[in-house]
Amino acid sequence: MTTVTSTRATYHQANKSLPAKEAFTWLKEGWQLFIKAPFRLLGLSFVTLLAAGLIQALAGPIGLGISKWVGPLLATVMWLAIANLAENNKVRLSGGTLRSWTNVALWSLTGPVIAWIQFQIGAMLMGADSVAALANGVVVDVPAWKVGLMMGSATPINLLLLFVPMLLILKHRSIPASFTNSIAVVVGAYKPMLIIGAMIFLTVALAPYTFALSGLVFGPIVSCMCFVAYQRLFR
């Protein structure tokens, strides 16, 4: 516990003076990383979104719950591909240990919890019946901005936990250490991280207006930006 606390304090002290404009440096470097293999990253983004959608299409709430658990696992696969691209100039999905992937699978259980929070916010915005219908894939007559706001409402939590999967799979840290270190770094570098949070929110919240193309197209670019942030903040 002392080590975790000391590491968290070190990250906080090192990153607390970063200006907001640092986020745009990360964006520039993230774009340069993305254009090394744009079609492969876009293809991987499409496959992960399609896989999550197909799982969610399973009958009843079981399919929905499983998809929300699998979602963070698929996101970790994307992080691994980006990490291999950055280090080896190749999009590969290899990496991690059995223990680190087990930890990722356990961490991914936060997915259904976060989804539940989103649904509660959605129920306040458009009613529980409409949210239940949307969860079951039924088209309902509700304003797109309400759906987008519901989807983007988890951004603060997701931002705090942004670096957890990378710490688990790339640095092989424990779940508690990954949680505390991720939160500490995000809070410590809050100025540029708020810019990243805004971009994540827009990517997700615009999905109802773009037939999910915002997530498909801009998701990999933002992910590359976030990976650059990870490299800079955890060096």
URDA-V18314 format. One line per field, one symbol per residue. ss: DSSP state (a for helix, b for strand, c for the rest). phi: phi as a letter, one per 20 degrees, with the letter a starting at -180 (. if undefined). psi: psi as a letter, one per 20 degrees, with the letter a starting at -180 (. if undefined). A space follows every 10 residues. Layout:
# URDA-V18314
ss=???
phi=???
psi=???
This chain:
# URDA-V18314
ss=caaaaaaaaa aaaaaccccc caaaaaaaaa aaaacccaaa aaaaaaaaaa aaaaaaccca aaaaaaaaaa aaaaaaaaaa aaaaaaaacc cccccccaaa aaaaaaacca aaaaaaaaaa aaaaaacaaa aaaaaccccc cccaaaaaaa aaccaaaaaa cccaaaaaaa ccccaaaaaa aaaaaaaaca aaaaaaaaaa aaaaacaaaa ccaaaaaaaa aaaaaaaaaa aaacc
phi=.fffffffff ffffdfefff ffffffffff ffffffbfff ffffffffff fffffffffm ffffffffff gfffffffgf ffffffecmc ecdeqndgff ffffffffff gffffffgff ffffecnfff fffffemefc ecgfffffff fefeggffff egegffffee dleffgffff ffffffffdf ffffffffff ffgefegfec lmffffeegf ffffffffgg ffedf
psi=hhgggggghg gghhiijprh ihhhghgghh ghggihmghg ghghgggghg ghghghiqqa ighggghhgh ghghhhgggg ggghghhjkp oqjqrrrggh hghghghiih ghghhggghg ghhhhjqhgg ghghhjjppq nqphhggghg hihjggghgh jgighhhghh ikrrgghggg ggggggghlh ghhhggghhg ghgghighij ljhghgghgh ghghghhggg ghhk.
